[in-house]
Amino acid sequence: MLGQLGHYPLDPWRWLLYSRIEWALHEESSELRRNLAAAVSVQPGNREVRWQAANLAQSTGDADLVLDQVALWLADEPRETARALFVAGRWADDPGTLLDRVVPDDEAFLAEAMEYAYRSHDVALAQAVWQRLEQPRDPGDDAFADYVATALNNRRPDLAMQAWQQVDTGYQPGDIPAGDFGVPLEAMPTFGWNLSMRDGVTVERVEIGGQKTEGGKLRTEDSELATSPLTPPNQKTKEPKNQNTREAQALRITFNGEENAHLATPFVRFPMPEPGRYVLTGWWRAEGLTTRSLPYLQLYAESSDNAFNDTVEVPEQNFTWHRFEIPFEVTEANEIFRFRFRRNRTDDFDRYIDGSVWIGGLGIEEVDRTGEELVDDF
């Protein structure tokens, strides 16, 4: 084999075979490291050679050698980050060490690493990646959305709330993230929203013309809803928490009248930091709804220890802006709730649903002791 290498010194496969023979005979890590380095260096662009070198390194049990070879294999291919982390993860327990040794400090590689952490339910790895990503993140960033989803899915909502506060100054823990719909649709998954729709249903963010006057009140003008104010007569509304918001926004869910849609979206998952009694509030309106199986709203606790589950039916098929309230109780710190828009499939003759529903102004209000009796009467 040495004679062959003398004639063909640039053949990586001969170097790999020589490396296997030397390791089988002597089991010397330092010699193997030199031989693998030669195999990889003679054809630096050959990723298959690098992969074979990484596999051979694993047979030695030398963690440093494995991590070095996996890093070489990954070096110029971000799409293979998940595979590299899976292999290298057997040889490095600390997520920070794993990233520093294997993953290049580059946005493309780190974004792939965050997606791998999300799919692996690995909160520690997600945190380590988050610390290495450039901050602050854009609200529509995929890595940001994966980080938040990993935190929520693995009972670390504190991490999600901290991340939300970095990009939304109007958000406070204990409120509904992006509940004023002040961020673009593509950014809403970062705030715990799922906006995926079935065939025949669309969702969009629309301006409803709300503007603050000098007194801080909310009014409507010059919009499609100018004749249907956000705040009905004789109803009080709290001043918006986000004082930077000037134009009120809402979600509009539209049915095309050609599908028997079964929906459990849009939904938002939101954590509540402190136990207590609260009320989820918001506004909605509908126009031209058909079928007897009408949409409704649902709020429930994701925790198996809290059986809370409540719904709100639409008042009728056509109604102007109407305030809804759902009282609920938080039984443990950082409990996660899900608020969603629903519609059930039906076998009735009028099963193909048409029309639109608007939802806006979502928020959470804490119920003090003087309000307990009122909540029970809702």
Phi, psi and omega in degrees: 000322176297323177296318177299317180295330177295328179272329184232066185291345181259015178267106184294330183290325175293322177296321178295317179295318177299322179297318180295318181295314180299319180293319180297326183277320191239340182048053180249111186295320183295321178292320179297320180301317179295318182292320178293322177299321178294317181299318182285324187285333183289335173223077188297340180268000184272102185287333177293322176297316179299320180295317178295323178295320178295320178294320178294323178299324181296330181290346182275338185078008180270103185299318181298318180295318179298311182298321179296316183288323177294321177298319178297320180295322184282338199320320187237023182221086183303328184294345179263012183300318181298316180295319179297318180293324178298315180290309185291335181298340176285346187242359178215117182278326183279123182301321179297316177298318180301314181292316182295325184276332191243319190263125177300147180280075185218142184303318183297316180292319182292324177297319177294322178295322178294320178296321177296319177298320178297312182290335181267358183057039184256094182294319182298318178293319179300318178297317181296320178294316181302320180293337182263347178283147177295135181241151357281159181270153172288138182304334180268009184290132181296321179296322177298313180298319178295323179295314180296316180297321178297317180297313181292320183291339185241030173058040172234057181296340177301324178293320179296316181296320177298319180293319180298320181294336180289332186247346181228100183293343179276349182276136173233139177308133184099003175247175177271119181298133182057030181291344175267001179056038181273003179245155179300157181304319184293342179267349187293328175303332177297334182260023175086012181266147171238117185246016180293138185238151174281169177301139178088003181227136177233155176230139178213159176261126184235151176275133180248016168077010181287130176225145176279137173275181180297332179278000178088000179280162181256129179227169179236145176195152174054047178214170180296342182252018184299331179274357180229086188299152179297325180252111180297161179303146177064017176247141177262148176227144178285151177295136182306141180291323181270099184289349179278346183279122179252319180262123178288139181238158177212162170268138173241120177258123186239129176261142185266000177078009183238004183228147173267072193289136170248118188235142168227019178223158001293152171219159176228138174256128182221139179269151175244114187295325188237141173298154179154188180249133187221171174226126172274127182238158178182182180230146173209161176211162181219155181211124172071025179292140178238175181075160177273345175267089186270158178295160176208170180252147180223139174231129177211158178273134179283338181292137178290343180275349180239113185273013184299134178199118182219154182228160175229122180274153175293140180299320180193183184285336175225123176205148178280183185307127185226131179278135175241155181219136177231103176291142177207164182238134176261124186259346180211157181296142178060032176288142183255132177243159178232125176248126185216158176264130186229153169208130183265139174296149182221156176260007179294160183296334181259040189287340183278111190271142177232168175108182183222151174229135175252140176229132181207169172060042181286142178197172179238133176240134178277141180261120177274178185298326181289345182259001185298317182296322179297318180298320181295337182272354182297000000 
